[in-house]
Amino acid sequence: MSRKKHNAGPPRSAEDISSDKEAQSWIKEVIDADTCRLYGCLYDEISHRELHELTDLAESMIAEYGSAAVIRRWEEYLYSRCTTPESVVNIANLFWCYGGYEYRISDACRFLGYIFYRIGFDPDTYDYGEDKYDVTGILDSIATCVMVKAGYGHADQVRNPYYTPENDPLIMAEVRAFRQTDL
């Protein structure tokens, strides 16, 4: 099957409803396959040419299927496939390269809380002197952008230049919740 936009107009019959569900399922499968391609590589080992090609793929996915559908599948990839600190840091770097921070995340605090949880961040014992995964680097950049896009004005570093996600009670509440469930 080739990729083509699905007419999302209202279904008019049971046949249209079935076809619409099939089309949505097919689109999800295509997005999932492309998502695996995007995030199945190692950020530290990817060539500039490959990264450019993958960035183009990410942009075309968003243009064709919409940012909400694509970002939702990227979130699901994170939650279902990234369970080690290294895999989460890898996806964070690639997420930044693909411009994911430019779009609204459905539950920004949960998304960021999961990332911090998986890197082993403990909000109750964090030692700023021993930052193995550079929480103040790429994760701060992603967190600030994602939170502002989600409408959390307190994360806007223009208005609040001392904002850090490590001190954001909303994100840290999610980290604690993940730690309690210990996925």
QUIRABEL-V852438 format. One line per field, one symbol per residue. ss: DSSP state (2 for helix, 1 for strand, 0 for the rest). A space follows every 50 residues. Layout:
ss = ???
This chain:
ss = 00000000000002222222222222222222222222200022200222 22222222222222202222222222222220002222222222222002 22000002222222222200000000000000002222222222222220 002220000000002220222222222222200
